[in-house]
Amino acid sequence: MATIFVFTNRCPETIYPGVQTNTNRPAFPTTGFALPPGPDAAFPGVPAGWAGRIWARYSCATDASGSFGCASGDCATGRVECNSAGNQAPSTLAEFTLDDQGGRDFYDISNVDGFNVPVPILPYGGGQSCAAVACAANINAACPPELAARAADGSTLCCRGEYGSPDRCRPSSYSQFFKAQCPQAYSYAFDDGSGTFTCSSGGNYQILFCP
């Protein structure tokens, strides 16, 4: 059964969601697209078994040579489409595995690669067991100075994390900062106990940027 993914942008500018599918999984209908504020973008044909990650790219532009790039979340393909490329950290990730382990969906918000914009996951149509997952905190506002990635005007563009490498598999003081800001989100690579959520397959999902 195909799953519907609805993307909503409440950020003050057009963002460019990126999508990366995990190896040996069926493909998502797109790998990257423009999403202006306001109208939703719906993808009704996401196949059972899809697994991958979704993130926001913003402060994007096309240069004089025709190469597309973003100051935050870029996938470095030079195009709006990310193809098989992943995100450049720091990026907030919405991660999914559909129709797995007894017909369940698994989903989470991850700050393992850092944080750029809040990205709640709002399930619908899958029953009462399907919980919404959100990170309501403005991590950029509270970001430790040594983790901040700054824009040209000096403002904090995003907050660095990257707690997925083997030498950081235990929670550090920085990953604990991320966890305190967003208790429902992954803050380091083995944060499964409080970071993973499940839903009976057959539900659908709204991805909301900048709620």
Rosetta silent file (secondary structure, phi, psi, omega in degrees, C-alpha in Angstrom):
SEQUENCE: MATIFVFTNRCPETIYPGVQTNTNRPAFPTTGFALPPGPDAAFPGVPAGWAGRIWARYSCATDASGSFGCASGDCATGRVECNSAGNQAPSTLAEFTLDDQGGRDFYDISNVDGFNVPVPILPYGGGQSCAAVACAANINAACPPELAARAADGSTLCCRGEYGSPDRCRPSSYSQFFKAQCPQAYSYAFDDGSGTFTCSSGGNYQILFCP
SCORE:     score description
SCORE:     0.000 S_00000001
   1 L     0.000  130.065  179.980    0.000    0.000    0.000 S_00000001
   2 L   -75.288  150.127 -179.548    1.393    3.401   -0.976 S_00000001
   3 E  -110.143  143.539  176.633    1.811    6.111    1.650 S_00000001
   4 E   -94.478  129.501  171.109    1.003    9.807    1.238 S_00000001
   5 E  -113.676  125.433  178.572    3.637   12.339    2.279 S_00000001
   6 E  -113.656  127.249 -179.637    2.481   15.967    2.553 S_00000001
   7 E  -107.048  129.914  179.823    5.088   18.736    2.825 S_00000001
   8 E  -127.081  130.347 -179.544    4.165   22.099    4.383 S_00000001
   9 E  -111.907  113.945  172.607    6.458   25.139    4.522 S_00000001
  10 L  -111.214   14.278  173.617    5.815   27.804    7.158 S_00000001
  11 L   -72.403  162.072 -177.366    9.327   29.225    6.927 S_00000001
  12 L   -78.505    0.978 -179.373    9.617   32.841    5.705 S_00000001
  13 L  -142.221  166.012  173.662   11.282   31.796    2.436 S_00000001
  14 L   -64.215  132.312  173.545   11.142   29.072   -0.182 S_00000001
  15 E  -113.196  169.213 -177.528   12.924   25.957    1.011 S_00000001
  16 L  -130.327   88.767  178.921   14.082   22.964   -1.000 S_00000001
  17 L   -57.440  137.420  172.995   13.379   19.659    0.743 S_00000001
  18 E  -107.830  147.249  179.615   15.951   16.992   -0.004 S_00000001
  19 E  -133.296  127.756  175.133   15.158   13.275    0.024 S_00000001
  20 E  -123.190  126.636  178.444   17.660   10.435    0.191 S_00000001
  21 E   -92.110  137.952  177.638   16.555    6.805   -0.092 S_00000001
  22 L   -65.537  156.994 -179.334   18.476    4.115    1.776 S_00000001
  23 L   -59.842  139.001  176.224   20.377    1.505   -0.238 S_00000001
  24 L    63.716   30.278  175.439   18.308   -1.355   -1.691 S_00000001
  25 L  -120.311  152.903  176.646   14.988    0.328   -0.909 S_00000001
  26 L   -62.687  150.317 -171.065   12.267    1.450   -3.346 S_00000001
  27 L   -79.586  147.326  168.347   12.643    5.050   -4.457 S_00000001
  28 L   -73.237  153.109 -177.324   10.760    8.091   -3.183 S_00000001
  29 L   -63.043  -18.167  178.500    8.927    9.966   -5.990 S_00000001
  30 L  -144.719  160.425  173.419   11.420   12.879   -5.836 S_00000001
  31 L  -113.898   -3.315  177.915   14.921   13.601   -4.540 S_00000001
  32 E   172.629  143.041 -176.576   14.500   17.370   -4.206 S_00000001
  33 L  -161.230  162.973  176.292   12.064   20.145   -5.065 S_00000001
  34 L   -84.423  136.849  178.998   11.128   23.764   -4.375 S_00000001
  35 E  -133.404   95.688  178.653    8.548   24.354   -1.643 S_00000001
  36 L   -71.696  162.042  175.706    7.378   27.974   -1.300 S_00000001
  37 L   -61.399  141.884  174.676    5.574   29.122    1.843 S_00000001
  38 L   110.102  -97.855 -172.120    1.868   28.349    1.852 S_00000001
  39 L   -63.665  139.977  175.940    0.585   25.636   -0.499 S_00000001
  40 L   -73.801  155.953  170.007    1.235   22.022    0.468 S_00000001
  41 E  -119.248  122.777 -176.238    3.066   19.608   -1.813 S_00000001
  42 E  -112.524  138.229  175.158    1.704   16.049   -1.704 S_00000001
  43 E  -123.265   98.104 -172.432    3.373   12.853   -2.898 S_00000001
  44 E   -82.666   -7.203 -171.017    0.726   10.107   -2.792 S_00000001
  45 E  -111.188   34.668  179.236    2.781    7.273   -4.257 S_00000001
  46 E   -73.790  120.045 -169.226    5.509    6.573   -1.678 S_00000001
  47 L   -75.053  152.108  171.373    5.939    2.784   -1.913 S_00000001
  48 L   -57.006  138.689 -178.605    5.735    0.270    0.923 S_00000001
  49 L    92.225   -6.548  178.576    9.230   -0.526    2.120 S_00000001
  50 L   -64.503  141.712  174.476   10.624    2.942    1.466 S_00000001
  51 E  -143.271  136.866 -179.845   13.284    4.009    3.957 S_00000001
  52 E   172.882 -164.174 -176.081   15.272    7.208    3.972 S_00000001
  53 E  -131.412  150.522  179.334   15.702   10.735    5.221 S_00000001
  54 E  -130.394  139.175  179.469   14.133   14.116    4.482 S_00000001
  55 E  -150.736  167.644  179.575   15.600   17.514    5.335 S_00000001
  56 L   -99.182  136.142  166.924   15.293   21.214    4.524 S_00000001
  57 L  -111.360  134.922  178.695   17.683   23.183    2.341 S_00000001
  58 E  -145.771  174.827 -168.089   17.397   26.946    2.551 S_00000001
  59 E    53.745   55.316 -174.732   19.139   30.181    1.591 S_00000001
  60 E  -104.038  153.303  178.935   19.439   28.631   -1.866 S_00000001
  61 E  -161.644  160.975  173.292   20.358   30.229   -5.186 S_00000001
  62 E  -106.854  126.525 -175.999   21.585   29.464   -8.689 S_00000001
  63 L   -83.837 -177.650 -174.916   24.909   31.091   -9.550 S_00000001
  64 L   -63.380  -23.963  179.096   26.060   32.610  -12.848 S_00000001
  65 L   -86.734   -3.048 -179.414   27.270   29.233  -14.104 S_00000001
  66 L    90.429    8.274 -179.911   23.852   27.661  -13.512 S_00000001
  67 L   -88.539  130.375 -178.906   24.916   25.668  -10.451 S_00000001
  68 E   -93.059  138.210  178.220   22.332   25.430   -7.666 S_00000001
  69 E  -155.817  162.423 -176.864   23.444   25.505   -4.035 S_00000001
  70 E  -132.740  143.943  178.442   22.197   26.204   -0.522 S_00000001
  71 E   -71.610  -24.738 -179.019   23.820   27.787    2.526 S_00000001
  72 E  -134.563  129.304  175.791   22.152   25.211    4.784 S_00000001
  73 L    79.377   13.604 -175.074   21.445   21.526    4.120 S_00000001
  74 L   -58.728  147.564  174.785   23.023   21.458    0.656 S_00000001
  75 L  -106.871    1.359  168.172   23.404   18.096   -1.098 S_00000001
  76 L    61.764   32.595  174.076   26.183   19.414   -3.376 S_00000001
  77 L   -94.977  -12.891 -174.414   24.819   18.138   -6.683 S_00000001
  78 L    77.546    9.561 -177.604   24.590   21.601   -8.244 S_00000001
  79 L  -135.903  164.003  173.294   20.915   20.885   -8.935 S_00000001
  80 L   -64.862  -37.669  178.329   17.584   21.132   -7.140 S_00000001
  81 L   -77.322  134.970  178.809   17.414   17.327   -7.278 S_00000001
  82 L   -87.313  -12.140 -176.081   19.734   15.584   -4.829 S_00000001
  83 L    54.285 -122.830 -179.761   19.672   12.299   -6.787 S_00000001
  84 L   -98.731    4.518 -176.206   21.350    9.819   -4.404 S_00000001
  85 L   -76.996  148.265  177.905   23.345   12.447   -2.486 S_00000001
  86 L   -96.075 -173.332 -177.432   22.732   13.103    1.186 S_00000001
  87 L   -82.208  152.013  167.441   22.665   16.249    3.261 S_00000001
  88 L   -93.343  129.768  178.738   25.599   18.311    4.377 S_00000001
  89 L   -69.407  150.532    3.771   25.571   18.853    8.125 S_00000001
  90 L   -84.673  138.805  178.147   24.191   20.640   10.042 S_00000001
  91 L  -152.017  134.408  169.662   20.692   19.490    9.060 S_00000001
  92 L   -76.923  131.569 -176.277   17.608   18.418   10.976 S_00000001
  93 E  -113.465  138.103  164.907   16.491   15.046    9.597 S_00000001
  94 E  -105.228  118.542 -172.339   13.083   13.375    9.408 S_00000001
  95 E  -116.089  140.690 -175.539   13.820    9.654    9.027 S_00000001
  96 E  -138.583  146.759  163.041   11.429    6.875    8.003 S_00000001
  97 E  -133.717  115.522 -174.101   11.252    3.134    7.450 S_00000001
  98 E   -97.403  141.901  171.836    7.854    2.129    6.046 S_00000001
  99 E    52.783   61.186 -176.112    6.081   -1.229    6.341 S_00000001
 100 E  -132.255  154.552  174.048    8.819   -3.023    8.257 S_00000001
 101 L    48.970   71.999  178.217    8.983   -5.552   11.128 S_00000001
 102 L    80.043   25.360  176.415    5.437   -6.828   11.227 S_00000001
 103 L    78.765   26.311  179.175    3.917   -4.175    9.026 S_00000001
 104 E  -107.041  152.102  169.711    4.884   -1.167   11.119 S_00000001
 105 E   -95.125  143.392  174.609    6.319    2.204   10.136 S_00000001
 106 E  -120.349  136.952 -178.218    9.256    3.594   12.101 S_00000001
 107 E  -149.983  155.813  179.584   10.036    7.306   12.155 S_00000001
 108 E  -160.544  162.491  166.632   12.117    9.817   14.062 S_00000001
 109 E  -104.978  132.667 -177.038   13.548   13.324   14.098 S_00000001
 110 E  -121.259  130.319  169.279   17.336   13.338   14.245 S_00000001
 111 L  -107.332   15.905  179.468   19.735   16.041   15.400 S_00000001
 112 L   -59.609  -36.208  177.347   22.710   13.687   15.026 S_00000001
 113 L   -92.022   15.774 -177.435   23.778   15.756   11.990 S_00000001
 114 L    94.063 -169.383 -173.912   22.991   19.016   13.800 S_00000001
 115 E  -136.359  134.102  169.587   19.973   21.326   13.502 S_00000001
 116 L  -123.592  -49.122  175.547   18.898   23.868   10.911 S_00000001
 117 L  -136.316  152.401  174.787   15.077   24.196   11.044 S_00000001
 118 L   -69.326  137.721 -175.414   12.380   22.547   13.193 S_00000001
 119 L  -137.995   80.695  174.641   10.690   19.673   11.322 S_00000001
 120 L   -65.919  148.624  172.222    7.742   18.044   13.143 S_00000001
 121 E  -108.454  122.401 -176.071    6.373   14.749   11.789 S_00000001
 122 E  -119.079   97.080  177.263    2.563   14.621   11.943 S_00000001
 123 E   -71.263  150.580  172.836    1.064   11.173   11.180 S_00000001
 124 E  -149.848  149.107  176.588   -2.560   10.940   10.104 S_00000001
 125 L    78.840    8.675 -177.268   -4.926    8.162    9.105 S_00000001
 126 L  -113.581    6.694  179.382   -2.976    5.420   10.857 S_00000001
 127 L   103.097  170.587 -173.931   -4.800    5.108   14.168 S_00000001
 128 L   -70.248  -18.515 -177.878   -4.392    6.475   17.670 S_00000001
 129 L   -76.228   -7.120 -174.843   -1.020    4.778   18.219 S_00000001
 130 L   -91.181  100.481 -173.577    0.659    7.099   15.692 S_00000001
 131 L   -86.920  143.362  170.286    2.194    9.908   17.732 S_00000001
 132 L   -71.404  145.618  179.452    3.264   13.287   16.423 S_00000001
 133 E  -124.253  131.337 -175.727    6.969   13.986   16.896 S_00000001
 134 L  -146.373  156.334  168.596    8.270   17.519   17.257 S_00000001
 135 L  -124.986   97.134 -172.793   11.205   19.633   18.321 S_00000001
 136 L   -81.195  -17.001 -175.594    9.598   22.879   19.409 S_00000001
 137 L   -72.366  148.653  171.062   12.773   24.543   20.682 S_00000001
 138 L   -89.728   86.567 -176.609   14.680   27.115   18.658 S_00000001
 139 H   -61.427  -34.356 -179.756   18.047   25.366   18.938 S_00000001
 140 H   -59.550  -35.764 -178.944   19.718   28.049   16.824 S_00000001
 141 H   -69.815  -30.185 -177.605   18.873   30.667   19.454 S_00000001
 142 H  -102.694    3.617 -172.590   20.431   28.576   22.240 S_00000001
 143 L   -60.767  130.297  173.546   23.285   27.081   20.212 S_00000001
 144 L   -56.797  136.964 -174.948   26.705   27.096   21.937 S_00000001
 145 H   -53.593  -34.887 -177.207   28.920   29.579   20.048 S_00000001
 146 H   -73.144  -12.149  177.832   31.488   26.921   19.188 S_00000001
 147 H  -103.423   -6.285 -173.075   28.809   24.866   17.380 S_00000001
 148 E   -77.522  133.291  168.726   27.168   27.727   15.480 S_00000001
 149 E  -100.495  122.024 -168.115   27.419   27.953   11.696 S_00000001
 150 E  -107.172  147.410  174.584   26.950   31.621   10.889 S_00000001
 151 L   -78.443  174.423 -177.753   25.505   33.534    7.961 S_00000001
 152 L   -60.884  -29.187 -179.686   27.316   36.456    6.338 S_00000001
 153 L   -85.505    3.466  178.054   25.559   38.905    8.676 S_00000001
 154 L    91.936   -7.723  179.051   26.814   37.022   11.744 S_00000001
 155 L   -73.724  155.655  179.498   23.477   35.438   12.670 S_00000001
 156 E   -75.579  115.882 -179.115   23.339   31.744   13.565 S_00000001
 157 E   -82.793  -40.200  178.913   22.340   29.874   10.429 S_00000001
 158 E  -163.432  169.838 -173.528   22.351   26.414   12.010 S_00000001
 159 E  -119.866  123.151 -172.649   23.775   24.487   14.957 S_00000001
 160 L   -76.812  147.400  175.406   26.353   21.748   14.394 S_00000001
 161 L  -131.712  -90.279  179.170   26.053   18.262   15.837 S_00000001
 162 L    61.182   66.556  177.919   27.491   15.206   14.077 S_00000001
 163 L  -109.889   34.747 -176.871   27.366   12.638   16.871 S_00000001
 164 L  -104.380   -4.303 -177.432   27.185    9.612   14.590 S_00000001
 165 L   -81.679  155.710 -176.092   30.834    8.571   14.383 S_00000001
 166 H   -56.145  -34.925 -178.286   32.100    5.596   16.419 S_00000001
 167 H   -75.764   -4.380  177.083   34.222    7.765   18.718 S_00000001
 168 H  -122.405   31.378 -174.796   31.095    9.721   19.670 S_00000001
 169 L   -76.514  -10.560  173.467   28.735    6.823   20.192 S_00000001
 170 L   -99.768  150.700 -178.895   28.205    7.851   23.818 S_00000001
 171 L   -66.178  125.440  176.996   26.264   11.012   24.648 S_00000001
 172 L   -94.208  176.671  177.857   28.613   13.978   25.012 S_00000001
 173 H   -62.287  -32.085  179.118   27.843   17.267   26.733 S_00000001
 174 H   -73.491  -42.286  177.695   26.914   18.684   23.333 S_00000001
 175 H   -65.887  -31.888  175.931   24.575   15.829   22.424 S_00000001
 176 H   -67.290  -32.476  173.031   23.014   16.231   25.878 S_00000001
 177 H   -60.576  -47.191  178.915   22.427   19.904   25.000 S_00000001
 178 H   -61.663  -40.793 -178.263   20.526   18.799   21.880 S_00000001
 179 H   -66.170  -39.537  178.893   18.561   16.230   23.916 S_00000001
 180 H   -65.090  -35.567  178.704   17.579   18.794   26.532 S_00000001
 181 H   -72.317  -37.990 -174.669   16.324   21.126   23.798 S_00000001
 182 L  -135.909   83.091 -174.750   14.440   18.383   21.917 S_00000001
 183 L   -62.064  -26.083 -178.525   13.655   15.352   24.127 S_00000001
 184 L   -83.552  -10.154 -173.577   11.774   13.499   21.345 S_00000001
 185 L   -99.338  151.963  169.930   14.616   13.745   18.827 S_00000001
 186 E   -62.112  135.532  175.256   17.727   11.642   18.334 S_00000001
 187 L  -118.504  -17.705  172.662   20.768   13.473   19.699 S_00000001
 188 L  -149.001  170.458 -162.859   23.411   10.782   19.166 S_00000001
 189 L   -63.580  -26.040 -175.207   23.649    7.627   17.081 S_00000001
 190 L  -114.892   37.518 -177.305   22.368    5.124   19.649 S_00000001
 191 L   -90.736   39.847 -173.058   19.532    7.164   21.125 S_00000001
 192 H   -66.992  -31.332 -170.981   16.905    4.544   20.183 S_00000001
 193 H   -58.316  -38.120 -177.497   15.199    4.350   23.563 S_00000001
 194 H  -120.309    3.166 -173.147   13.449    7.713   23.364 S_00000001
 195 H  -107.373  -14.694 -175.594   13.968    8.730   19.751 S_00000001
 196 L  -105.406  135.945 -179.725   12.147    6.141   17.613 S_00000001
 197 E  -122.753  153.314 -177.661    8.371    6.113   17.081 S_00000001
 198 E  -127.837  156.811  179.998    6.137    3.519   15.407 S_00000001
 199 E  -151.769  142.229  175.077    2.838    3.522   13.549 S_00000001
 200 E   -60.576  134.353  179.216    0.782    0.789   11.911 S_00000001
 201 L   -60.979  148.899 -173.066    1.483    0.793    8.193 S_00000001
 202 L   111.929  -11.491  173.742   -1.334    2.366    6.221 S_00000001
 203 L   -82.080  172.495  178.424   -0.933    5.763    7.834 S_00000001
 204 E  -127.670  170.037 -171.238    0.235    8.912    6.066 S_00000001
 205 E  -138.813  135.545  169.212    2.604   11.700    7.098 S_00000001
 206 E  -104.836  129.502  175.447    2.781   15.479    7.056 S_00000001
 207 E  -105.175  115.944 -172.234    6.275   16.992    7.212 S_00000001
 208 E  -112.449  115.077  179.133    5.976   20.522    8.582 S_00000001
 209 E   -93.831  129.396  178.392    8.919   22.896    8.219 S_00000001
 210 L    59.261   64.269 -178.076    9.105   25.857   10.651 S_00000001
 211 L   -64.836    0.000    0.000    5.842   25.288   12.554 S_00000001
